[in-house]
Amino acid sequence: MLGLVTPMPYLAAVVLALAVGTALCAGARRRPGPWTVVAARVIALVLVSDAISFVVAKILAKTWSPRTDLPLALCDAAVLVAAAACWWRKPLLAELTYFWGLAGTLQAVITPDLNAGFPHLVFFQYLAGHLGIVLAALYLVIGLRIAPRRGSVLTTFAITLAYTAVVGLIDALSGANYMFLRRPPSSWTLLKVLGPWPWYIASAAGVALALLLLLDLPFWIGRRRHG
């Protein structure tokens, strides 16, 4: 929750990221050119560096554990997908970044689950990862005009379900609890209002599908208008 972090530095970082994202999107649309690829790849490098720094810091502190620190949470996967999308700018990667970033990661930006404040390394890692995903999603879709295609909602939903099933299998074999598939979180999250375990998994899938459809709505209207 935001109460666990120093409010002003966190809010300042969010406002700064919003300003940078707005400038990048507006610039890419008005003055497209080679610089837009450079900007996308800078975002990709920031995301990859964030993912690597998280693992390295845990290993150096001797706190890394395969039961809690593998990059299996959806936000962790979204960091790598967003980095790949910014580097190669492939439609499927951009769609996953857009839907995962705005349907999932944006919630973590609005209600951060962060117990380290400025200037702790974890504070910057959280910001770089989560704000970076959202920035990448907006830049790819709005700035670079890689709009979701027809059928992208079902494709993204199917990939998400398949990924969740794989993580669930890993949880079952290892005793871990990635994505809270084996037991509910100890702290408050949106899952608390979606019912008890395991029913909140099905509820979350329904909410996810509704969010994907909502995020696709402007592009669905555009596709209808253009036949």
N, C-alpha and C positions, 0 to 999 in steps of 0.2 A: 504494500500500500504506500501511497505517497507520504503518509505520516512517518514512515521509517527512513526516509531520505531527507536531506536538507532541501526544502521546497524551492528556494530561489535559484540555486545552481541548476537543479533539474529542469525547472520551468524555463530558465534562460536557454538551456541547451535545446529544449523542444522548440522554442520560438526561433532560435538560430537555424535549426534544421528546417523548419517550415519556410524561413526566408530563403535559405539556400535552394531548397527544392522548388520554390516558386520561381526563383531567378533562373534555375537550370531549365525548367519546363518552358518558361516563356522564351528564353533565349533559343532553345532548340527548335521551337516552332517558328519563331520569327527569323532566325538567322542559322538555318541548318548548315552543316559543313563538317569537315574532319574533326573539329574540336569536340563535337558531340560524342564521337567514339572514344576520344581520350577521357572525357568526363565520365562516361559509362565505365571505362576500365579502371579509373581511379576509385570509383565506388566499389567495384569488384575487389580491388586490392585491399581497401579498407575492411571489407567484410571478411576476406580470407585471413588478413592479419589479426582481426578480432578473434576468429575461431582458433587460430594457432596460439595466440597469446593466452587464451583461456586454459588450454591444455597444458602449455608450458608452465604457466604460473602454478597450476595445481600440482604438477609433477615436482617442481622446485620446492614447493611447500610441503611435499610428501602427503598431500591430502587427496590425490586423485584416486578414484575407485571406479572399477568397471560397472558397479551396481548403481552409481549415481551420476557419473560424469561422461558417459559415452554420448556422442551427439545424436541422440535418438528422439528427443522432444521435437515437436513439429517446428518450433522456432529455430532449433539447431539445424534441422534439415533445411528450413527456409533460408538460413544464412548462406548455406552452400549453393542452394538452387538460385538464389538472387545473385550471388557472385558469378555463377556460370551464365545466367541470363544477361547480366551486364557485359560480360566479356564477349560472348558469342551472339547475343541478341537473337536467339531462336524463338519463334512464336510460342512453342509449348512451354519453354522455360519462363518466358515473360508472363504467360498466363498463370502458371503456378505461382510465380512471385507476386503477381497482382492479387490473386484470390487469397493465397495464404497470408500475404502481407497485410491486406486490409480487413480480411475477415478474422484473422487471428492475432497477428503481431501488434496491430494497432490497439487492440484491447490491452495488451501488456504495456503499451506506451501511456495509455490513458490512466490505467490503474497499476502502476509498477509494483512488482513484488521484489523489492530491493531493500536489503538491510545494511547497505554500505553507502555512506554519503561521500560527497566531494571532500578531498581529492583522492579517495581510495581507488586502486586499480579496478576493482569490481564495478565501481560506479561508471568509469569510462567504458569498460567492456560492455556493460548493459546498454549504455547509450549508443555506442557504435554499432552493436549488433541489431538492436530493435529499431532505432531510428534509421539505420542504414537499410534495413529491409523495406521499411515504408517509403523511404526516399527512392530506393531502386524501383519499387512498384510504380510510383507516380511518374518517375522520369521515363521509364520504359513505355508506359501506356500513354501518358499525356505528352511528354516531351518528344519521344521518338516515334510516337503514333503506332506502336505495336499493339493494336487493339485486340481484345479477345475475339476469337473466331466463333462461328456457328458450332455448337456442340461442345464448346470449351467448358461449360459448367459441368456437364455429365462426365467429361474426361477428367477434369480436376477432382470431382467427387469420387470417381472410381479409383483414381490414383491415391487419393487420401485414404479411402477405405482399405486399399491393398497395403499401403504403408502402415496403417494402424494395425492390421492383422499381423504383419511381420514383427512390429514392435511388441504386440501382445504375445507372440510366440517366444520372443526373446525374454520377455518378462516371466513367462511361465517356466522357461528352462533355467533362468538365472536367479529367480526370486526377486528381481528388481521391480520397480514400479514406474517405469517410464510412461508418460502420458496419463498417469493415474488410472491405468487399466486394471490393476489388481486390487486397489483400495483407494478410498477418497483422500484428497490432500488434507493435511493437518491444519493449514491456514485457509482463510476464506478465499474462494475463487467463484467464478460464475457457475461452476459445477454444483455448488451448494444449493442452488435454486432449481436444479434440473432433476432432482430426485435422488434417492439412495443408490448406492452401488448395488448391482451393476447397471441399473436402469438408466442412470445418467449418461451412460455411453450411447445408448440409443437416442436419448433426448438430445445429446450434443450433436449427433449425426444429423438429426432433423433441423436443429438450429443452424448448423453449418450449411446445409443445403439451401435453407431460406436466405442466408447471408450471401451465398454465391449467386443465387438468382437475383437478389437485390443489386449486387455489384455489377451484374451483367446487364441489368435493365436498360441503362442508357445506350449501351452498344446494341442490344436487341432492337431497340427503337430505331437506331441508325441503320441497322441491317434491313429492317422492314421498309424503311423509306427508300432505300437504294435497291430494293427488289431482292 
